[in-house]
Amino acid sequence: MRFRPFILGLGLGSLLLSSCNDDLTSIGSSIQPEGDKVVVYEDTFKIEASTVLMEAIYAKSDTTLLGEYYDPVYGTLKSDYICQFRCPPGFVFKHTPIDGKIDSIDLRIFHYSHIGDIYLPMRAEAFPVIKSLEKNYYTNIDPTEYCDMQNSLGQQTYTIYDRNISDSARYDDLDPYYDRITIRLPQELGQTFYDKTLHDPSVFASQEAFNEFFPGLYITNTFGTGGMVGVYDTELTIHYNYAEKDTLGQDSLVYATEIFNVTKEVIQLIRFKNGEEDNLLEPSDKHTYIKSPAGVTTKIVIPTSKMNQVIENRIINLFPFSLTAMAQEEWEYSISKSSRPKLLLIPEDSVKTFFENNKVDDNITTYVSQYNSLTSKYDFGNISQLIKYQKEHAPDKDLSMLIIPITSKTESNYYGSYTTSIFNYFIPWGGKFRKDGDLMKFVMTSSEYNDPN
């Protein structure tokens, strides 16, 4: 710890600008009686940093990841999901299938982003849900508790980039192709849907009744570790033909579909499963890691109990905090090459309630930083309010903080933009942060007023 006091009189009031904001300086200078003195201190404290497990995150979302991926530094990441499907109350088929028979039913998984080799073969597979889903939005769910893993409803080998789709079809301005994985399901499943509309329509009377009839699907990757896609829509599509009179009065066949989507009104349980992370958790004097989604993260411990003993009754003016990021890995498909996300600095014991209650950063106990490519830093700014809060509420305890990758939504008004929501970051990403040398030593500026009388 380094200590350096300054004795300042009114004639040196302008020097306070280096440790106080303009408003405080101007007020202090104007009301300070002759003879009073302000003492400004700079104390250096070392913050401890380490890598810790973060096995599950809160993930209430209508988007997810599907696939399995291996990174030689950050290990494996597998993601899949269990979902219900939205049923409009009172659903009926728009038309009557010819002979009362549907043609087929399939599952369509639409994706918009990826990581990994887009040409490596992988396989997606669907299993039936046999137990009512609960609103547990943490990513360490066990699919075997809800699904019949001995009853595969269908599977499809695919590549992230489908070479069977021509460029003309993919980039058609009027009807562009949307990347998807299509799994053909048993025809009798679709037939049951139609038969129920005729003989037991009550199963479509409400979402709850529909969930009893069709609890949902578990969609997972069962072959290949080459890549992962971001899924933005999952559809259950029933295909059939019906008869319609043409302009000559003759019957003609018309193709039709009935579609059930995964929407925010129904439950979607997202799972992330990490592996081979022991090397990330080994103690290091040089760096810490973050692997998202879930996996591991960086924990910092601010020695607030020691700070309080040193500063006692002083006013805490400034405590800047930042993290220095290390270079990305050179491997072509490394997850560290993904765009660096925003990072949230948050007390370890507040993570659960923060995300469950849809809170946003307040610059008191929680802070958000964006990566600065010019300095290779995440600068969280002046976190003195955090130190003050801890001093008031738990002065004898050190402050344990986690660094969480996030994404956020903002809105704008006449006064500027503001954050409306913050979510855990779903894109696979890995980051490494330096802790060597003096990088984890930070200077706190504090002050006190002394009355010479």
C-alpha positions in Angstrom: 0.0 0.0 0.0 1.3 3.5 -0.9 0.3 6.6 1.1 0.7 10.2 0.1 -1.0 13.1 1.9 -1.3 16.6 0.6 -2.1 19.7 2.7 -4.1 22.2 0.7 -5.2 25.7 1.6 -7.6 27.9 -0.1 -4.9 29.4 -2.3 -4.3 25.9 -3.8 -7.9 25.0 -4.2 -7.5 24.5 -7.9 -5.4 21.4 -7.3 -8.5 19.6 -6.0 -9.5 19.2 -9.6 -7.2 16.2 -9.8 -9.2 14.2 -7.2 -12.7 15.8 -7.0 -15.3 16.7 -9.5 -15.9 20.3 -10.6 -19.0 20.7 -8.5 -17.5 19.5 -5.3 -14.4 21.7 -5.9 -16.4 24.9 -6.5 -18.6 24.3 -3.5 -15.8 23.4 -1.2 -13.8 26.5 -2.2 -16.7 28.9 -1.7 -17.9 27.8 1.7 -14.5 26.9 3.3 -13.7 29.3 6.2 -10.4 31.0 6.3 -7.8 28.7 8.0 -9.5 25.4 7.2 -7.4 22.8 5.4 -8.3 19.9 3.1 -6.1 16.8 3.2 -6.2 14.6 0.1 -4.8 11.1 0.2 -3.7 8.5 -2.4 -3.6 4.9 -1.2 -2.7 2.0 -3.4 -4.6 -1.3 -2.9 -4.1 -4.7 -4.6 -7.2 -6.5 -5.9 -7.1 -10.3 -6.1 -8.3 -11.9 -9.3 -9.0 -15.6 -10.0 -10.9 -17.9 -12.4 -14.0 -19.6 -10.9 -16.7 -22.0 -12.2 -20.0 -20.6 -13.4 -21.9 -23.8 -14.2 -25.3 -22.2 -14.9 -26.7 -18.9 -16.0 -30.2 -17.4 -16.1 -31.5 -17.8 -19.7 -35.1 -16.8 -20.1 -35.1 -16.2 -23.9 -36.8 -17.1 -27.1 -33.4 -17.7 -28.8 -30.8 -20.4 -28.1 -27.8 -22.3 -29.4 -27.7 -25.7 -30.9 -24.6 -27.8 -31.5 -21.4 -28.9 -30.0 -18.0 -27.1 -30.3 -14.5 -27.8 -29.2 -11.8 -25.1 -28.6 -8.3 -26.4 -27.7 -7.9 -23.6 -25.1 -11.5 -23.2 -23.7 -12.7 -26.8 -24.0 -16.0 -28.1 -25.2 -19.4 -26.4 -25.2 -22.6 -28.2 -26.0 -26.0 -26.5 -26.2 -29.5 -27.8 -26.8 -33.0 -27.0 -25.7 -36.4 -28.3 -24.6 -39.4 -26.4 -25.9 -43.2 -26.1 -25.9 -45.1 -24.9 -28.9 -47.6 -22.1 -29.0 -51.2 -23.1 -29.8 -53.8 -20.5 -30.7 -56.9 -21.1 -28.5 -59.6 -23.0 -30.4 -57.2 -24.1 -33.1 -58.6 -25.9 -36.1 -57.1 -26.8 -39.5 -57.8 -24.0 -42.1 -58.9 -26.6 -44.6 -60.0 -30.2 -44.7 -57.2 -32.6 -45.8 -58.1 -34.8 -48.7 -59.5 -38.1 -47.3 -58.8 -36.7 -43.8 -55.1 -37.5 -44.2 -52.1 -35.3 -43.6 -49.1 -35.8 -45.8 -46.2 -35.2 -43.3 -44.9 -33.3 -40.3 -41.5 -31.8 -39.8 -39.5 -29.8 -37.3 -37.8 -26.7 -38.8 -34.9 -25.1 -36.8 -34.1 -21.6 -38.3 -30.6 -20.2 -37.5 -29.0 -16.9 -38.1 -25.4 -17.1 -36.8 -22.7 -19.7 -36.3 -19.3 -20.5 -34.9 -17.0 -23.2 -36.3 -16.6 -24.9 -39.6 -19.7 -24.5 -41.7 -19.0 -27.6 -43.8 -18.5 -30.2 -41.1 -21.3 -32.7 -40.9 -23.4 -32.7 -37.7 -26.6 -34.4 -36.7 -29.7 -32.9 -34.9 -32.2 -35.2 -33.2 -35.6 -34.7 -31.6 -37.0 -36.6 -28.6 -40.5 -36.3 -27.0 -41.2 -34.5 -23.8 -43.2 -36.8 -21.4 -43.3 -34.6 -18.3 -44.8 -31.1 -17.8 -42.1 -28.4 -18.1 -41.4 -26.1 -15.2 -40.3 -22.5 -15.5 -36.7 -23.1 -14.5 -34.6 -20.8 -16.7 -31.2 -21.9 -15.5 -29.0 -23.7 -18.0 -28.0 -26.7 -16.0 -31.2 -28.6 -16.6 -31.2 -32.4 -17.0 -33.1 -33.4 -20.2 -33.6 -37.0 -18.9 -35.9 -35.7 -16.2 -38.4 -34.5 -18.8 -37.8 -36.6 -22.0 -38.0 -40.1 -23.3 -34.5 -40.6 -24.5 -35.2 -44.1 -25.9 -37.8 -42.8 -28.4 -36.2 -40.7 -31.2 -38.8 -38.9 -33.2 -36.4 -38.1 -36.0 -32.9 -37.0 -36.9 -31.2 -35.1 -39.7 -27.5 -34.8 -40.7 -26.7 -31.3 -41.8 -24.0 -28.8 -42.4 -24.3 -25.2 -41.1 -24.1 -23.9 -44.7 -26.4 -26.0 -46.9 -24.7 -26.5 -50.3 -27.9 -27.9 -51.7 -29.4 -24.4 -51.8 -28.5 -22.4 -54.9 -27.3 -18.8 -54.7 -30.3 -17.7 -56.7 -32.7 -19.3 -54.1 -30.7 -18.1 -51.1 -30.6 -14.5 -52.2 -34.0 -14.2 -53.9 -35.2 -10.7 -53.1 -38.9 -11.7 -53.2 -38.6 -15.0 -51.4 -35.1 -15.4 -49.8 -34.1 -18.7 -48.3 -33.6 -18.8 -44.5 -31.0 -21.1 -43.2 -32.6 -24.1 -41.4 -32.3 -27.6 -40.2 -35.3 -29.8 -41.1 -36.1 -33.0 -39.2 -38.9 -35.2 -40.6 -41.1 -36.5 -37.8 -43.4 -39.5 -37.8 -46.5 -39.0 -40.0 -48.8 -40.4 -37.4 -47.9 -37.5 -35.0 -49.2 -35.0 -37.5 -52.3 -37.2 -38.1 -53.0 -37.3 -34.4 -53.1 -33.5 -34.4 -55.8 -33.5 -37.2 -57.8 -36.3 -35.6 -57.9 -34.5 -32.3 -59.4 -31.4 -33.9 -62.3 -33.6 -35.0 -62.8 -36.0 -32.1 -61.3 -34.2 -29.1 -61.1 -30.4 -29.8 -60.8 -29.6 -26.1 -57.0 -30.3 -26.3 -56.8 -27.1 -28.4 -59.1 -25.0 -26.1 -56.1 -23.4 -24.2 -52.4 -23.5 -24.1 -52.5 -25.5 -20.9 -54.7 -28.2 -22.5 -52.4 -28.3 -25.5 -49.4 -28.7 -23.3 -51.0 -31.8 -21.7 -51.7 -33.2 -25.2 -48.3 -32.4 -26.6 -45.7 -31.4 -23.9 -43.0 -30.5 -26.3 -39.7 -31.6 -27.8 -36.1 -31.9 -26.8 -33.8 -30.9 -29.6 -30.1 -31.8 -29.3 -27.0 -32.5 -31.3 -26.1 -36.3 -31.4 -23.1 -36.3 -33.8 -20.3 -33.9 -34.6 -18.4 -31.3 -32.6 -17.6 -28.9 -35.4 -19.9 -26.0 -34.9 -22.8 -24.3 -33.3 -25.7 -22.2 -34.6 -27.8 -19.5 -33.1 -31.5 -20.5 -33.3 -34.1 -17.8 -33.6 -37.2 -19.8 -34.5 -38.4 -23.4 -34.1 -41.5 -24.5 -36.0 -43.6 -27.6 -36.0 -45.1 -27.7 -39.6 -47.9 -30.0 -40.7 -48.2 -30.5 -44.5 -51.4 -31.5 -46.3 -53.4 -31.1 -49.5 -57.0 -30.1 -49.8 -59.5 -29.9 -52.7 -60.6 -26.6 -54.2 -62.6 -25.7 -57.3 -60.7 -24.1 -60.1 -62.1 -21.5 -62.5 -63.6 -24.2 -64.6 -65.4 -25.8 -61.6 -63.0 -28.7 -61.5 -61.4 -30.0 -58.3 -57.7 -29.3 -57.9 -55.2 -30.1 -55.2 -53.9 -27.2 -53.1 -51.0 -27.4 -50.8 -51.4 -26.1 -47.2 -49.5 -26.1 -43.9 -50.4 -25.6 -40.2 -47.5 -24.2 -38.1 -46.9 -24.2 -34.4 -44.0 -21.9 -33.2 -41.9 -21.6 -30.1 -42.7 -18.2 -28.8 -42.0 -16.2 -25.6 -45.5 -17.2 -24.4 -44.4 -20.8 -23.9 -41.5 -22.4 -22.0 -38.1 -22.9 -23.6 -35.4 -24.5 -21.4 -31.9 -23.9 -22.7 -29.0 -26.1 -21.7 -25.3 -25.4 -21.8 -22.9 -28.1 -21.0 -19.2 -27.4 -20.6 -16.2 -29.7 -20.4 -12.4 -29.9 -20.3 -12.0 -26.7 -18.3 -9.5 -27.9 -15.7 -6.7 -25.9 -17.3 -8.8 -22.7 -17.1 -9.2 -23.2 -13.3 -5.6 -23.8 -12.5 -4.2 -20.9 -10.3 -2.2 -18.5 -12.3 -0.1 -15.4 -11.4 -0.5 -14.1 -14.9 -4.1 -14.2 -16.1 -7.7 -15.2 -15.5 -10.3 -16.5 -17.9 -13.9 -16.0 -19.0 -15.8 -18.6 -21.0 -19.4 -18.0 -22.1 -22.2 -18.9 -22.1 -21.7 -20.2 -18.5 -18.4 -22.2 -18.0 -16.0 -20.0 -16.1 -15.6 -16.4 -15.2 -13.3 -14.0 -13.5 -13.8 -13.2 -9.8 -12.2 -10.2 -8.1 -11.9 -9.5 -4.4 -11.6 -5.9 -3.4 -10.0 -5.6 0.1 -12.7 -3.3 1.5 -12.1 -4.3 5.1 -8.5 -3.2 4.8 -9.6 0.0 2.9 -11.9 0.9 5.7 -9.2 0.6 8.3 -7.0 2.9 6.3 -9.4 5.6 5.2 -11.5 5.6 8.4 -13.7 8.6 8.2 -12.4 10.1 5.0 -14.5 10.9 2.0 -13.9 8.5 -0.9 -13.5 10.6 -4.0 -12.1 8.3 -6.7 -11.4 4.6 -7.3 -10.9 3.8 -11.0 -11.1 0.1 -11.9 -10.3 -1.6 -15.3 -9.3 -5.0 -16.7 -6.6 -5.5 -19.3 -7.6 -8.0 -22.0 -5.0 -10.3 -23.6 -4.7 -10.9 -27.3 -7.1 -13.3 -29.0 -6.0 -16.9 -29.8 -4.6 -17.5 -33.3 -6.5 -20.7 -34.1 -8.9 -20.0 -37.0 -12.1 -21.1 -35.2 -11.2 -20.0 -31.7 -14.2 -18.7 -29.7 -12.0 -15.9 -28.4 -12.2 -14.4 -32.0 -15.9 -13.7 -31.5 -16.7 -10.0 -30.9 -15.8 -9.0 -27.4 -19.0 -8.5 -25.4 -19.8 -5.9 -22.8 -18.9 -6.9 -19.3 -20.9 -6.5 -16.1 -19.1 -5.9 -12.7 -21.5 -7.2 -10.1 -21.4 -8.5 -6.4 -21.2 -12.2 -6.4 -24.2 -12.6 -4.1 -26.4 -10.4 -6.4 -26.1 -12.2 -9.7 -29.2 -14.4 -9.2 -31.6 -11.5 -8.3 -30.1 -9.2 -10.8 -31.0 -11.3 -13.9 -34.2 -12.8 -12.5 -35.6 -9.4 -11.7 -34.5 -7.8 -15.0 -32.3 -5.2 -13.3 -29.9 -2.8 -15.1 -26.6 -1.3 -14.0 -26.9 1.5 -11.5 -23.3 2.7 -11.2 -23.5 2.1 -7.4 -23.2 -1.6 -7.0 -23.2 -2.7 -10.7 -21.1 -1.3 -13.6 -20.9 -2.0 -17.3 -17.9 -1.6 -19.6 -17.3 -1.9 -23.3 -14.0 -3.1 -24.7 -11.6 -0.4 -25.8 -9.5 -1.7 -28.7 -7.0 1.2 -28.4 -6.1 0.5 -24.8 -7.0 -3.3 -24.7 -9.0 -2.5 -21.6 -12.4 -2.8 -20.1 -12.6 0.5 -18.1 -15.4 0.4 -15.5 -14.7 4.0 -14.5 -14.9 5.4 -10.9 -16.4 2.6 -8.7 -16.0 4.7 -5.5 -19.8 4.4 -4.9 -19.4 0.7 -4.7 -16.7 1.0 -2.0 -18.9 3.5 -0.1 -21.8 1.1 -0.2 -19.8 -1.8 1.1 -18.4 0.5 3.9 -21.9 1.4 5.0 -23.4 -2.1 4.8 -20.6 -4.6 5.5 -17.4 -2.7 6.6 -15.7 -5.8 8.0 -16.1 -7.9 4.8 -14.1 -7.9 1.6 -16.1 -7.4 -1.5 -16.4 -10.4 -3.9 -17.3 -9.4 -7.5 -17.9 -11.4 -10.7 -17.3 -10.3 -14.2 -20.2 -11.4 -16.4 -20.5 -11.1 -20.2 -23.7 -9.5 -21.2 -25.8 -8.0 -23.9 -28.2 -5.1 -23.4 -31.1 -3.3 -25.0 -31.3 0.5 -25.0 -33.9 3.1 -25.8 -33.6 6.8 -26.5 -35.6 9.9 -25.6 -35.0 13.6 -25.7 -32.4 13.4 -23.0 -30.3 10.6 -24.6 -30.2 6.8 -24.6 -30.6 4.6 -21.5 -30.5 0.8 -20.8 -33.8 -1.0 -20.5 -32.6 -4.6 -20.0 -29.5 -6.7 -19.6 -29.2 -10.4 -20.4 -26.5 -13.0 -20.1 -24.4 -13.2 -23.3 -25.4 -16.2 -25.4 -22.7 -16.2 -28.0 -19.7 -18.6 -27.4 -16.8 -16.4 -26.4 -13.6 -16.8 -24.4 -11.5 -14.0 -22.9 -8.2 -13.9 -21.0 -7.2 -11.0 -18.7 -3.8 -10.0 -17.3 -3.2 -9.9 -13.6 0.7 -9.8 -13.6 2.9 -7.0 -12.5 1.1 -4.0 -11.1 -2.0 -4.4 -13.2 -4.2 -5.3 -10.3 -3.0 -2.4 -8.1 -5.3 0.5 -8.0 -5.1 4.0 -6.4 -7.9 5.3 -4.2 -8.2 9.1 -3.7 -9.9 10.2 -0.5 -10.1 13.4 1.4 -10.9 14.9 4.8 -11.5 18.4 6.2 -9.4 19.5 9.1 -10.4 22.3 11.4 -7.2 23.7 12.9 -9.2 24.9 15.9 
